[in-house]
Amino acid sequence: MTYIVFAFEIHQPRRLNRMFPYERIKRIASGESVMEKYFDDKLNKEIFTRVSKKCYNPTFDILLETVKETSGTDKPFKVALGMSGMFLYQAALYEPQLIEKLKALVSTGNVELLGGTYYHSLASLSNLGMNEFISQVKEHKDLIKQVFGYEVKVFENTEYIYNDAIAKTIEGLGFKGILTEGVPKVLEWRTPTYVYSAIGTENIKLLLRHYILSDDIGFRFSLKTWSEYPLTAEKYATWLSQTRGDVILVAVDIETFGEHHWSDTGIFDFLKYLPKEVAKMGNLQWATPTEVIENVPSSGAISVPVEKTISWADVEKDISAWIDNSMQRIAFDRLCKLEPYLKEINDAGMYKIWRFLQQSDHFYYMSTKGGSPEAVHQYFSPFSSPAEAYATFDSILSDFEGKIGTLYYRIKKAKTPTTPTAPSQPRYQQTYGTYNR
């Protein structure tokens, strides 16, 4: 029997205010908070509402209907959902009915929720240690518990970013498994259709995404020049049945359904009929990640050193989608270096803004890659160019650095005992000392 794990990544970024560099002076007296100045929530609401209509609402409806229809049969349909805190944050603001639909899905018992980073961030790549990453994972874990009453057991890092250090950290947080990419250069002669162990851990098992079968849906479904077009549920179920192994992890962005591939491509019919076609295959069974981890033994250990960190992004499947060119590296390094000052200030509002700025999307928009990755990066970006994305981020980060510096200086000044100026001190020294303070 081969288990099919169908996983969806659900995330919407909180986009930056592209007009911040030009409207800063005009908006200072507007009464807006720092958060409102930095982020374009008018655009965020517009995009979220549009995607909700085209993708989230119809997709969640189909998933719920299908899960309920097959519940109690010998091959119940099961899915895994990895939701960022950013998605849930905006859903609560703009489309609260989505959360109710997700609660209904979870209540069926055939839907597994995955752990992640609350901010869909690059915190696991920081060279300052894993403390910030741990904080964000815990914040996400608490959010899922609060909203859904659900204890997450399996982890999905931002864009499936993974290395040995991340696995060790995640094990320490009580997780039992991790979803990541089945990268050929890591697997070598092995295939992604087996369960593996994370080297250096005692309990962490890895489920590896089958990127060819996943991208057949995610990228090629509506591509009319593709030799396999059109992709039907029957054809895809046959491919799954012919794939050897213990488990096939098919993982895609939720926006695959209705947003990346519009309704008139037949993508919703594909989703609706796929469980029925899989049920006809005697060697296939739907499963949640936890079920696979608990029932399938490891076929060996996988090692991914930090310097060879992997992800599911672009053809390279590494971290070059976010940390590659000088703009990305400079922006990320500056952001990371604020951490010790934020700890000293200990202001919840400043911490929140800093974490919003860590979203992987901001750095993704700065990518200067060419070829097919360039087209994908441009498709998602609200900016006209990577240079504009960097200029906007730089302007906001510079302003934020200034605010952090001011708060830090005030705290240090308050903690430093003052020494009265001696009357005999020369006038210029008195003036200079006063200026310094």
C-alpha positions as CSV (number, residue, x, y, z in Angstrom):
1,M,0.0,0.0,0.0
2,T,1.3,3.5,-0.9
3,Y,0.1,6.4,1.2
4,I,-0.8,9.7,-0.5
5,V,-0.2,12.8,1.6
6,F,-1.9,15.9,0.1
7,A,-0.5,19.1,1.7
8,F,-1.5,22.7,1.1
9,E,0.6,25.7,2.1
10,I,-1.7,28.7,2.9
11,H,-0.1,32.1,3.3
12,Q,-0.7,35.7,2.4
13,P,1.9,38.3,3.0
14,R,1.4,41.7,4.6
15,R,2.8,43.8,1.9
16,L,4.9,46.9,2.4
17,N,3.6,50.5,1.7
18,R,5.2,51.3,-1.7
19,M,4.5,55.0,-1.2
20,F,6.3,55.3,2.2
21,P,9.4,57.0,0.8
22,Y,7.3,59.6,-0.9
23,E,4.4,60.2,1.5
24,R,6.4,60.0,4.8
25,I,6.3,63.7,5.6
26,K,2.7,64.2,4.5
27,R,1.5,61.3,6.6
28,I,3.4,62.1,9.8
29,A,0.6,64.2,11.1
30,S,-2.2,61.9,9.9
31,G,-2.5,60.1,13.2
32,E,-1.6,56.7,11.7
33,S,0.5,54.3,13.7
34,V,4.0,53.2,12.7
35,M,2.5,49.8,11.6
36,E,-0.1,51.5,9.4
37,K,2.6,53.7,7.7
38,Y,4.9,50.7,6.9
39,F,2.3,48.4,5.5
40,D,-0.2,48.9,2.6
41,D,-3.3,47.3,4.2
42,K,-5.6,48.8,1.6
43,L,-3.7,46.7,-1.0
44,N,-3.5,43.7,1.4
45,K,-7.3,43.7,1.9
46,E,-8.0,44.1,-1.8
47,I,-5.7,41.1,-2.7
48,F,-6.9,39.0,0.2
49,T,-10.6,39.6,-0.7
50,R,-10.0,38.8,-4.4
51,V,-8.0,35.6,-3.6
52,S,-10.7,34.6,-1.1
53,K,-13.4,34.8,-3.8
54,K,-11.4,33.0,-6.5
55,C,-9.5,30.4,-4.4
56,Y,-10.0,30.1,-0.6
57,N,-13.8,29.9,-0.4
58,P,-14.4,27.5,-3.3
59,T,-11.3,25.3,-2.4
60,F,-12.3,25.0,1.3
61,D,-15.9,24.2,0.3
62,I,-14.7,21.4,-2.1
63,L,-12.3,20.0,0.5
64,L,-15.0,20.0,3.2
65,E,-17.6,18.4,0.9
66,T,-15.1,15.7,-0.2
67,V,-13.8,14.9,3.2
68,K,-17.4,14.5,4.5
69,E,-18.5,12.4,1.5
70,T,-15.7,9.9,1.9
71,S,-15.7,9.8,5.7
72,G,-16.6,6.3,6.8
73,T,-15.5,4.7,3.5
74,D,-12.5,2.4,3.2
75,K,-10.6,5.2,1.5
76,P,-11.4,8.5,3.3
77,F,-10.0,11.6,1.7
78,K,-7.4,13.3,4.0
79,V,-5.4,16.5,3.7
80,A,-2.8,18.5,5.6
81,L,-2.9,22.3,5.9
82,G,0.0,24.5,6.8
83,M,-1.3,28.0,7.6
84,S,0.9,30.9,8.4
85,G,-0.1,33.3,11.2
86,M,-0.1,36.0,8.5
87,F,-2.9,34.2,6.7
88,L,-5.0,33.8,9.8
89,Y,-4.3,37.4,10.9
90,Q,-5.7,38.7,7.6
91,A,-8.5,36.2,7.4
92,A,-9.8,37.4,10.8
93,L,-9.7,41.0,9.6
94,Y,-11.1,40.6,6.1
95,E,-12.8,37.2,5.6
96,P,-13.7,35.7,9.0
97,Q,-15.9,33.1,7.4
98,L,-12.8,31.4,6.1
99,I,-11.7,30.5,9.7
100,E,-15.1,29.0,10.3
101,K,-14.7,26.8,7.2
102,L,-11.3,25.8,8.4
103,K,-12.7,24.9,11.8
104,A,-15.3,22.7,10.1
105,L,-12.6,21.0,8.2
106,V,-10.5,20.3,11.3
107,S,-13.6,19.0,13.1
108,T,-13.9,16.1,10.6
109,G,-10.8,14.4,12.1
110,N,-9.4,13.8,8.6
111,V,-7.5,17.1,8.4
112,E,-4.1,17.6,10.0
113,L,-2.8,21.1,10.8
114,L,1.0,21.7,10.5
115,G,3.3,23.7,12.6
116,G,5.2,26.6,11.1
117,T,6.6,30.1,11.7
118,Y,3.9,32.5,12.6
119,Y,5.3,35.2,10.2
120,H,6.3,32.9,7.3
121,S,9.7,34.2,8.0
122,L,13.4,33.5,7.3
123,A,14.1,33.3,11.1
124,S,15.6,29.8,10.7
125,L,18.4,31.3,8.5
126,S,19.6,34.0,11.0
127,N,23.2,33.7,11.9
128,L,22.4,35.0,15.4
129,G,21.1,31.7,16.6
130,M,17.8,29.9,16.8
131,N,16.1,31.8,19.6
132,E,14.0,34.0,17.3
133,F,13.0,31.0,15.2
134,I,11.9,29.1,18.3
135,S,9.9,32.1,19.5
136,Q,8.0,32.3,16.2
137,V,7.4,28.5,16.0
138,K,6.0,28.7,19.6
139,E,3.8,31.7,18.7
140,H,2.4,29.8,15.7
141,K,1.8,26.7,17.8
142,D,-0.1,28.7,20.4
143,L,-2.2,30.4,17.7
144,I,-3.3,27.0,16.2
145,K,-4.2,25.8,19.7
146,Q,-6.1,29.0,20.4
147,V,-8.1,29.1,17.2
148,F,-8.6,25.4,16.5
149,G,-8.0,23.7,19.8
150,Y,-5.4,21.6,17.9
151,E,-1.9,20.4,18.9
152,V,0.4,20.4,16.0
153,K,2.8,17.4,15.7
154,V,4.4,17.8,12.3
155,F,6.4,20.9,11.1
156,E,6.5,22.7,7.8
157,N,9.1,25.5,7.7
158,T,8.7,28.6,5.5
159,E,8.8,27.4,1.9
160,Y,10.0,24.0,3.1
161,I,13.4,25.4,4.2
162,Y,15.4,22.7,5.9
163,N,18.8,21.6,7.3
164,D,20.1,19.4,10.1
165,A,20.2,22.3,12.6
166,I,16.5,23.1,11.9
167,A,15.6,19.4,12.5
168,K,17.4,19.4,15.8
169,T,15.7,22.6,16.9
170,I,12.3,21.3,15.9
171,E,12.8,18.1,17.8
172,G,13.5,20.1,20.9
173,L,10.0,21.7,20.5
174,G,8.3,18.4,20.6
175,F,7.6,17.8,16.9
176,K,7.8,14.2,15.5
177,G,8.2,15.0,11.8
178,I,9.0,17.6,9.2
179,L,7.8,18.1,5.6
180,T,10.5,19.3,3.2
181,E,11.6,19.0,-0.4
182,G,12.8,15.8,-2.1
183,V,16.0,17.4,-3.6
184,P,17.8,15.0,-6.0
185,K,21.3,16.2,-4.9
186,V,20.5,15.3,-1.3
187,L,18.8,12.0,-2.1
188,E,21.4,10.9,-4.7
189,W,20.3,7.4,-5.6
190,R,17.3,7.4,-3.3
191,T,13.8,8.5,-4.1
192,P,11.4,10.8,-2.2
193,T,8.8,8.2,-1.9
194,Y,10.0,6.7,1.4
195,V,10.1,7.9,5.0
196,Y,13.5,9.0,6.2
197,S,15.1,10.1,9.5
198,A,16.7,13.4,10.2
199,I,20.4,12.8,11.0
200,G,21.4,14.0,14.5
201,T,17.9,13.5,15.9
202,E,16.3,10.7,17.8
203,N,12.7,11.0,16.7
204,I,12.3,13.3,13.7
205,K,11.1,11.6,10.5
206,L,11.1,13.4,7.2
207,L,8.4,13.3,4.5
208,L,9.9,14.5,1.2
209,R,7.8,16.3,-1.4
210,H,7.6,14.7,-4.8
211,Y,8.3,17.8,-6.7
212,I,7.5,16.4,-10.2
213,L,4.1,15.1,-9.3
214,S,3.5,18.3,-7.2
215,D,4.5,20.7,-10.0
216,D,2.4,18.8,-12.5
217,I,-0.6,20.3,-10.6
218,G,1.0,23.5,-9.3
219,F,2.8,24.7,-12.4
220,R,1.8,22.6,-15.5
221,F,-1.9,22.0,-15.0
222,S,-3.1,24.7,-17.4
223,L,0.0,24.7,-19.6
224,K,-1.4,24.0,-23.1
225,T,2.1,23.3,-24.5
226,W,2.7,20.5,-22.0
227,S,2.8,17.1,-23.6
228,E,0.5,15.8,-20.9
229,Y,-2.1,18.5,-21.2
230,P,-4.9,18.3,-20.3
231,L,-4.3,16.7,-16.9
232,T,-7.4,14.8,-15.7
233,A,-8.0,13.3,-12.2
234,E,-8.0,9.8,-13.8
235,K,-4.7,10.3,-15.5
236,Y,-3.1,11.7,-12.3
237,A,-4.4,8.9,-10.1
238,T,-2.9,6.4,-12.6
239,W,0.5,8.2,-12.2
240,L,0.2,8.0,-8.5
241,S,-0.6,4.3,-8.7
242,Q,2.4,3.6,-10.9
243,T,4.8,5.4,-8.5
244,R,6.7,3.0,-6.3
245,G,7.3,3.6,-2.7
246,D,5.7,3.9,0.8
247,V,4.5,7.5,0.6
248,I,3.9,10.2,-2.0
249,L,3.9,13.7,-0.6
250,V,2.1,16.1,-3.0
251,A,2.4,19.6,-1.7
252,V,1.2,22.8,-3.4
253,D,0.2,26.4,-2.6
254,I,-3.5,26.6,-1.9
255,E,-3.7,29.4,-4.6
256,T,-3.0,26.7,-7.2
257,F,-6.8,26.2,-7.1
258,G,-8.6,29.2,-8.6
259,E,-5.8,31.8,-8.5
260,H,-2.8,30.3,-10.3
261,H,-5.1,28.2,-12.4
262,W,-8.4,29.8,-12.9
263,S,-11.7,28.0,-12.5
264,D,-12.3,27.8,-16.3
265,T,-9.1,25.5,-16.6
266,G,-11.0,22.7,-14.8
267,I,-8.8,22.9,-11.7
268,F,-11.7,22.6,-9.3
269,D,-13.2,19.6,-11.1
270,F,-9.7,18.0,-10.9
271,L,-9.7,18.5,-7.1
272,K,-13.3,17.3,-6.8
273,Y,-12.8,14.1,-8.7
274,L,-9.2,13.1,-7.7
275,P,-10.3,11.4,-4.5
276,K,-12.8,9.3,-6.4
277,E,-10.2,8.2,-8.9
278,V,-7.7,7.4,-6.2
279,A,-10.3,5.3,-4.5
280,K,-10.4,3.1,-7.6
281,M,-6.7,2.3,-7.2
282,G,-6.2,-0.8,-5.0
283,N,-2.6,0.2,-4.0
284,L,-3.4,3.8,-2.9
285,Q,-4.6,5.2,0.5
286,W,-4.9,8.8,1.6
287,A,-3.2,9.6,4.9
288,T,-2.2,12.5,7.1
289,P,1.6,13.2,7.8
290,T,1.3,11.9,11.4
291,E,-0.3,8.7,10.3
292,V,2.5,8.0,7.9
293,I,5.2,8.9,10.5
294,E,3.6,6.6,13.1
295,N,3.0,3.6,10.8
296,V,5.9,3.6,8.3
297,P,9.5,2.8,9.4
298,S,12.4,4.9,8.3
299,S,14.3,3.8,5.2
300,G,17.5,5.6,6.3
301,A,18.9,8.9,7.5
302,I,19.1,12.1,5.5
303,S,21.8,14.8,6.1
304,V,21.5,18.4,5.0
305,P,24.4,20.5,6.4
306,V,23.6,24.2,7.1
307,E,25.8,25.4,4.2
308,K,23.6,23.2,1.9
309,T,20.2,24.3,3.2
310,I,17.4,23.3,0.9
311,S,13.9,24.5,0.1
312,W,11.2,24.0,-2.5
313,A,11.8,27.3,-4.3
314,D,13.0,27.8,-7.8
315,V,15.1,25.3,-9.8
316,E,18.0,25.5,-7.4
317,K,15.9,24.3,-4.4
318,D,18.1,26.2,-2.0
319,I,17.8,29.6,-0.3
320,S,18.9,31.6,-3.3
321,A,15.3,32.8,-3.8
322,W,15.7,35.0,-0.7
323,I,19.4,35.3,0.2
324,D,21.4,35.5,-3.0
325,N,22.1,39.0,-4.4
326,S,23.6,41.9,-2.5
327,M,20.3,43.7,-2.0
328,Q,18.8,40.6,-0.3
329,R,21.9,39.9,1.8
330,I,22.3,43.5,3.0
331,A,18.6,43.8,3.9
332,F,18.5,40.5,5.8
333,D,21.8,41.2,7.6
334,R,20.6,44.7,8.7
335,L,17.3,43.2,9.9
336,C,19.0,40.5,11.9
337,K,21.4,42.9,13.6
338,L,18.5,44.7,15.3
339,E,17.8,41.7,17.5
340,P,20.0,42.6,20.5
341,Y,18.7,46.2,20.6
342,L,15.1,44.9,20.5
343,K,15.8,42.6,23.4
344,E,17.1,45.6,25.4
345,I,14.1,47.8,24.5
346,N,11.6,44.9,25.1
347,D,8.8,46.7,23.3
348,A,6.0,44.4,22.0
349,G,5.0,46.8,19.3
350,M,8.6,47.1,17.9
351,Y,9.1,43.4,18.1
352,K,5.9,42.9,16.1
353,I,7.0,45.2,13.3
354,W,10.4,43.6,13.2
355,R,8.8,40.2,12.8
356,F,6.5,41.4,10.1
357,L,9.6,42.6,8.2
358,Q,11.1,39.1,8.4
359,Q,8.5,37.7,6.0
360,S,10.2,35.8,3.3
361,D,8.1,37.5,0.7
362,H,9.9,40.9,1.1
363,F,13.2,39.2,0.1
364,Y,11.6,37.1,-2.6
365,Y,10.5,40.3,-4.4
366,M,14.2,41.4,-4.5
367,S,15.4,38.4,-6.5
368,T,17.2,39.2,-9.7
369,K,17.2,35.7,-11.2
370,G,16.5,35.2,-14.8
371,G,14.7,32.6,-16.8
372,S,11.7,30.7,-15.5
373,P,12.4,31.7,-11.8
374,E,12.3,35.4,-12.8
375,A,8.8,35.0,-14.2
376,V,7.5,33.3,-11.0
377,H,9.1,36.0,-8.8
378,Q,7.6,38.8,-10.9
379,Y,4.2,37.1,-10.9
380,F,4.0,37.3,-7.1
381,S,5.6,40.8,-6.6
382,P,3.6,44.0,-6.2
383,F,6.7,46.0,-7.3
384,S,7.7,47.0,-10.8
385,S,11.3,45.6,-10.2
386,P,13.6,44.1,-7.6
387,A,15.2,47.5,-7.2
388,E,11.9,49.1,-6.3
389,A,11.3,46.2,-3.8
390,Y,14.7,46.9,-2.2
391,A,14.2,50.7,-2.2
392,T,10.9,50.4,-0.4
393,F,12.2,47.9,2.1
394,D,15.4,50.0,2.7
395,S,13.4,53.2,3.3
396,I,11.1,51.5,5.8
397,L,13.9,49.6,7.5
398,S,16.0,52.8,7.8
399,D,13.1,54.6,9.4
400,F,12.6,51.6,11.8
401,E,16.3,51.5,12.6
402,G,16.0,55.2,13.6
403,K,13.1,54.5,15.9
404,I,14.9,51.6,17.5
405,G,18.0,53.7,18.0
406,T,16.1,56.4,19.7
407,L,14.4,54.0,22.1
408,Y,17.6,52.2,22.8
409,Y,19.4,55.5,23.6
410,R,16.7,56.6,26.0
411,I,16.8,53.3,27.9
412,K,20.6,53.5,28.1
413,K,20.5,57.1,29.2
414,A,17.9,56.3,31.9
415,K,20.1,53.5,33.3
416,T,23.3,55.6,33.3
417,P,23.9,57.6,36.5
418,T,24.3,61.3,35.7
419,T,27.3,63.3,37.1
420,P,26.7,67.0,38.0
421,T,28.7,69.4,35.9
422,A,31.4,71.1,38.0
423,P,31.0,74.9,38.2
424,S,34.7,75.3,37.3
425,Q,34.4,73.4,34.0
426,P,35.1,75.5,30.9
427,R,32.0,76.8,29.1
428,Y,32.5,74.8,25.9
429,Q,32.7,71.6,27.9
430,Q,29.5,72.3,29.7
431,T,27.8,73.0,26.3
432,Y,29.2,69.9,24.7
433,G,28.2,67.7,27.6
434,T,24.7,69.1,27.5
435,Y,24.5,68.5,23.7
436,N,25.7,64.9,24.2
437,R,23.0,64.2,26.6
